[in-house]
């Protein structure tokens, strides 16, 4: 089982619940090492004294605030001491309707779990109450020498904690973006056509349909280079739609989305228009020996290389599934 990244007491009113905070998400980014060009020599980052050039150990490093001409030194212990008790307490300041918290405020998600079977009833009570009322508890707490604003909410029988941005961390879009539309508005006919396009492309939210295609392409690039092969380059970005041909582009998009042929050009999990061939899942069902549709493109590429499938370096994920299914 995973270890909590923070442990303390969640309190609401006079009720106190010992909880642990657990990481809820993973990153599947492919990590690269830095090497000197033309060699296999790793590049290392070291903590070096700027004046002497000598390496400094972690135990000899302190925090320093530049006060203009001199540094104010602060020890980690001193930072803990100015937040007495708060680093161990998650106290609800109040409860708000979930719809009131705008998406831009949400940052990272964690799971909350009770620290002991004797606290499961209190944990379940809070989860049920939040679920029935549709509210989230708002609190602040200190973790790793940072204070966080958080929302605690109920999700599928458990409590989740979402770190939130502070209000002064949200940037004003008018200060960040040049050329916002302002008074520019589409005509009634253009708005109606855009609404029809949205309705024609409406879909149910299913995150399992989507996957990180760029990481798959990076993995395929690595495999291809290991085999001394090349890979196809990404398709160029679509040209921007000008104001003159906007209505025609909307009309054509609606007709394409409503077309009974194929899927009307709706975006697939890979972000490209769907091809006319049958979806990968249907091909996989015809091959009961192995569920190729559940494999990543990198894994499919390895199988294609083992099966000596020609032209594999230029194939999409669906092409690899089809080639392996018929191999």
Residue pairs with C-beta under 8 A, 6 or more apart in sequence:
2 22
2 23
4 20
4 21
4 22
4 113
5 21
5 22
5 23
5 110
5 143
6 20
6 21
6 141
6 143
6 144
7 18
7 19
7 20
7 21
7 88
7 115
8 18
8 19
8 87
8 88
8 89
8 90
8 141
9 16
9 17
9 18
9 19
9 88
9 89
9 90
10 16
10 17
10 18
10 19
10 90
10 91
10 92
10 112
10 126
10 139
10 152
11 17
11 89
11 90
11 91
11 92
12 91
12 92
12 126
12 137
13 92
15 122
15 126
17 114
17 119
17 122
17 123
17 126
18 114
18 115
18 116
18 119
19 90
19 112
19 113
19 114
19 115
19 119
19 123
19 159
20 112
20 113
20 114
20 115
21 110
21 111
21 112
21 143
21 161
22 110
22 111
22 112
22 113
23 110
23 111
24 109
24 110
24 111
24 160
25 108
25 109
28 212
28 215
29 215
30 215
30 218
30 219
30 222
33 42
33 43
34 42
34 43
35 41
35 42
35 43
36 43
46 55
47 55
47 56
47 57
47 58
47 61
48 54
48 55
48 56
49 55
49 56
62 73
62 74
62 75
63 73
63 74
63 75
63 76
63 79
64 71
64 72
64 73
64 74
65 71
65 72
65 74
76 145
79 145
80 87
80 145
83 142
83 147
86 140
86 141
86 142
86 147
87 141
87 142
87 143
89 141
90 139
90 141
90 150
90 152
90 161
91 139
91 140
91 141
92 137
92 138
92 139
92 152
93 138
93 139
93 140
94 137
94 138
95 130
95 133
95 135
95 136
95 137
95 138
96 135
96 136
96 138
96 151
97 134
97 135
97 136
98 134
98 135
98 136
98 153
101 136
101 151
101 164
104 165
104 170
105 164
105 165
105 170
106 151
106 162
106 163
106 164
106 165
107 162
107 163
107 164
107 165
108 162
108 163
109 160
109 161
109 162
109 163
110 160
110 161
110 162
110 163
111 158
111 159
111 160
111 161
112 152
112 158
112 159
112 160
112 161
113 123
113 158
113 159
114 120
114 122
114 123
123 159
126 154
126 159
127 154
127 157
127 158
127 159
128 154
130 136
130 137
130 152
130 153
130 154
130 159
131 154
135 153
136 151
136 152
136 153
136 162
137 151
137 152
137 153
138 149
138 150
138 151
138 152
139 149
139 150
139 152
140 147
140 148
140 149
140 150
141 147
141 148
141 150
142 148
148 163
148 164
149 163
149 164
149 165
149 166
150 161
150 162
150 163
150 164
151 161
151 162
151 164
152 159
152 160
152 161
152 162
153 159
153 160
153 162
154 160
173 180
174 180
186 194
186 246
189 247
190 246
190 247
190 250
193 247
193 250
193 251
193 254
194 250
196 254
197 250
197 253
197 254
197 257
200 254
200 257
200 258
200 264
201 257
201 264
201 266
201 267
203 266
209 269
210 269
211 269
211 270
211 296
213 269
213 270
213 271
213 297
213 317
216 296
216 297
216 298
216 317
217 231
217 234
217 297
219 296
219 297
219 298
219 301
220 231
220 297
220 298
220 301
220 313
221 231
223 298
223 301
223 302
223 305
224 230
224 231
224 301
224 313
227 305
227 313
229 312
229 313
230 313
231 313
231 314
232 313
232 314
235 272
241 249
256 264
256 265
257 264
257 265
257 266
258 264
259 265
261 276
262 274
262 275
262 276
263 274
265 273
265 274
266 273
266 274
267 273
268 274
270 316
270 317
272 316
275 318
277 318
277 322
279 318
280 292
280 293
280 317
280 318
280 321
280 322
281 293
283 292
283 293
283 321
283 322
283 325
284 291
284 292
284 293
284 294
284 321
284 325
286 325
287 325
292 300
292 303
292 321
292 324
292 325
293 321
295 303
297 316
297 317
297 320
300 317
300 320
300 321
300 324
301 312
301 320
303 320
303 324
304 312
304 315
304 320
304 323
304 324
305 312
307 324
307 327
309 315
309 320
309 323
309 324
309 327
312 320
312 323
315 323
